[in-house]
Amino acid sequence: MVDFPQPVLLPFLSFQKAISRALQDISHCGSGEVWESPRCCIHKTAGQTRQGCFECCIKCLGGIPYASLIATILLYAGVALFCGCGHEALSGTVNILQTYFEMTRAAGDVIDVFTMIDIFKYVIYGVAAAFFVYGILLMVEGFFTTGAIKDLYGDFKITTCGRCVSAWFIMLTYIFMLAWLGVTAFTSLPVYMYFNLWTICRNATIVDGANLCLDLRQYGIVTIGEEKKVCTTSESFIKMCDSNELNMTFHLFIVALAGAGAAVIAMVHYLMVLSANWAYVKDACRMQKYEDIKSKEEQELHDIHSTRSKERLNAYT
């Protein structure tokens, strides 16, 4: 036996190791799988290729309606700020009226400012729950009208019900946008009131001897016959200006106003998204009708050609 030097045998040994490694990889591939590269088996079944984790993630991320997602996040953020800060600001307003303006709840079924504040709180609860559900519905509608979802689940039929649902969401979102515009305008009223009160407190500390008063009758909080006002010379006014409750309530109303504005922007964003989805559904419906007509014409041509072929064969025989 001839002994070859080690440098000569080294390439052959490396080639033998590579072959054995490839055979081990091929043995790892199960039935119906084809070895493509080291540690990579492709599953071939019914003409389909099993994709890797990265490809599946990219395909799933492509199915997310990002425009609807951004609008939903903006809507939830705006509603949360409006409801949370608005509720706490109303509670702070009740404390300020009872502590510094010496107002009490009216006995019986008389509707006063405290009853109105309680009604506003219940309205806030309803708004939070309603728009939480509405945001989910709009997000689901965005998923079903996204073109990437069509690629994931195959061709789908655009039904009349689907078009009616898209048109209904557009109309409903437009109504909600107008409603949020009204809410934004209404929320600016307490911001204006507290801004006047904050300005009076600041001017009272700057100008010595200034006798400034705030009368609640000017804002319609109390009736004309009731005189509920505080002046800069009173002790209750000084305590109110020095307390953190006034400053906190004022800023809470400002944040609630910003939340209502964010909800308006979210509604406008939803209108753009829904309009684009409606256009997509409309074009898809037209394309579907075109494909149906085309398939019928091709079937008719095929039937005519088959009939002529049979006639020619019968004439020949």
N, C-alpha and C positions, 0 to 999 in steps of 0.2 A: 504494500500500500504506500502510495506517495503522500508524504506530508507536505501540505502547502503552507507557506508562511502566513502568519496571522493577518498582515495587511491585505493579503490577497483574498482571504476568506471573509473579511469584514463587510464588503458590499453585499456578498451573497447572504450573510447572516442577517443584515438589515432588511433585505428584500424578503427573506423567509419570515421575519417577525411581522412585517407589514401585511403579508398574505394571511398569516394566522390571525392577526387582529381583524382584518376584513371579514374572514370567515366567522369569527366570533360575533361581529356586528350583524352579519346576515342571519346567524342562528337566533339572534334576539328578535328579529322580525317575526311577527305572528303570521297566521294564515291569512291570505288575502293582502299581505303587505309586501311592498317592493323596496329593496335596499337602494337608496339613492346616494348617500354619502356616509362617512363614519358617524355612528350614533344618530342616524336620521333615517327613519323608516316611513314611507308614504303608504297610506292605506288606500288601495285601489278597490273600490266596490261600486258597481253600477256607474262607472265613469266619473266618480267623485274622488276628490283628493282631500285627505284629512289635513286641515291646516294646523299650524302651530299656535301656541298661546298668544304670541304677539299679533299674528294675523287676525285671530278671533277678537282680541281686544280692540284692534283698529276697526274691525267691522262693527263691533258693538258701539264703539264711540261714534262711528259715522251715523248711527241710527238715532242719536240724541238730537232733539230739536233745540239747538242752542239759543235761538232767538226767543222761543217760548220759555226756556229755562231762565234766561236773564230777566224777562218780564215777570216771571213768577217770583223770583228772588226779590226783585224790586217791589212787587206788590206786597209780599209778606213782610218785608222790612218796613214799608210805609204804613201798612195796617197795624203792625206791632207797635211802631212808634206812636201813631195816632191814638190807638186804644189804650196802651199802657200809660203814656204820659198824660193823655187827656183825662183818664180816670183819676190819676193821682192829683192832677191840677184841679179837678172839680172838688175832690176831697179837701184840698188845701183852701179852696175858695170858701167852702162851708165853714172851716175853722176860722178863717179871717173874718167872715161876716158875723159869726157868733161871738168871737173874742173881742174884736176891736170896734165893730159897728153895733154891737149889742142887739143883734137881731135874733129872734126866736122863731121856731116853727109855729105856723098858724094851727089852731085847734080845729078839728072837724075835717070836712072835705074841701076846704079852701085851697085853691092852687096858688102857692106862693113860689118864691125863688128856690126854696129848698126842695119842693116837690118837682119843679122843673129840672133841678140838678139830678135828682134820683131818676127821673125819666131819661135824661141824657146818659146816665150810667148804664141803664138797661139797653138803650140803643147801642151803646158801645159794645156790650156783650154780644148782641145780635150781629153787629157788623163784623166783629172778629170771627165768629163762627161761620157766617155766610160766605165771607171772602176766603176763608180757609178752604171751604169746599169748592168754591168757584175757581180758585187757582188750580186745584187738582184736576177739575174738569177741563180747564183750558190746556193744562199740561198733557192730559191724555189725548185731547183733540189734536194737539201738536204732534204727538207721537204717531197717530194714525194717518196724518196727512203729510208726513215727511217722506220724501222720496227714498231715503235710505231704508225705511221700514219696508217699503215695497221690495227692495232688493233682498232684504232678509227673509221675507215671508213669501216671496214669489209674486206673480201677477195677481192683481185683485180687481174686482168689479166695482166701479163707481156707481153706487145705487142712488136713487132719488132721495132716499132717507138721509144718506150721507151729505148730499148737497144742501138739503133743508136744515140739517144740524149745523153746518158751517154758516149758513145765512142767519140762522137763529142766534148763534154766538156773536156774530158781527153786530146784529141789532141790539142784543143784550149788553154787550161791552160798550157800545156807544151810549146807551142809557146810563150805565154805571159811570161812564166818564163824566157825563153831565151832572150826575148826582155828586160825584167827588169834587167837581168844580164848585157846586153849592156848599158842600161841607168845608172846603178850603176857605171860601168867602165867609162862612159863618164862624169858622175858627179864628179868623183874623179880628173879630170883634172883641173877645176877651183879651187878645194880645194888645189891642189898642187901648182898652180900659186900664190894663195893668201898666202899660207904658206911660199913660198919663199919671197914674198913681206913683210910679217910680220916679217920674220927672218932678212931681211935687215934692217928694221926699228929698231928692237931690237939691232942688232949689232952696228948700227950707234950711238945709245945712250950709248952703253957700251964702245965701242972703240973710243977714241978721235982722231980726225984727219983722220978717215977712209973714203976713197973716194970710195963708192960702188954705182953702177949704175944698173938700171933695164931697159933693152931694150925690147920693145914689139915685136920686130922682132924675138926674140928667141922663142916666143910662137905662131908665125904665125898670130897674131892679125892684123898686118899691113904688107904691102908688103916690099920687100927688099929695094926698092928705098926710102921709107919713113923712117925717123929717128925720132922715138918717144921714148925717154928715159928720165928718171929722175935720178939724182944722189943725194947722201946724202948732197952735198954742196949747192944744189939749195933750194930756199925758198919754192917752191911748194911741194918738197918732205917732208920738215919739217912739213908743214901744213897738208899734207896727213897723216903722221904718228901720228900727234897729234889729228887728228879728230876721232870722234867716228864712222864715216861712214865706214872706212876701217875695223875696228874691228867687227862692226855689220854685214857687208857683208860677211866677212870671216866665222863667226859663222853661218850665215844663210845657206851658202853653206854646212857647216858640217852637219847641221840638215837636209838639203835636201838629202845629201848622206845617212844619217841614215834612212830617210823615204824610199828611194829607196831600201835599204837593207831590211827594214821591208816588203816591197812589195814582194821582192824575197822570203822571208821566208813564207809569206802568200800564194804565188803561190805553193811552195813546200808542204805546209800544205794542200792546196786544192787538189793537186795531190794525196796525201795519202788518203784523204777523198773520192775523186772520184773513186780511185782504189778499195777502200773497198766497196763503193756503187755498183760498177760494178760487183764485186764478189758476192755481195748479190743478185743483179738482176739476175745474171747468175744462181746461186743456186736456186733462186725462180722459174726461168723458167724451170729448170730441175725438180724441185718438182712439178710444175704445170703439166708438161708432164706426170710425173709418176702418179699423181692423175687422170688425164684423162684416161690413159691406164688402171689403176686399176678400175675405175668406169665402163669403157666399158666391161672389163672382168667380173666384178660382174653382170652387166646387162645381158651379154650373158649367164652366168651360171644360172641366175634367169629365163631367157627365156627357157633354156634347161630343167630346173627342172619343170617349168610350163607345157611345152609341154609333158614331160613324165608323169606328174600327170594326164593330160587330157587323154592321151592314155590309161593309166591304168584304169581310170574311165570309158572310153568308152568300154574297153575290159570287165570290170566287169559287166557293164550294158548289 
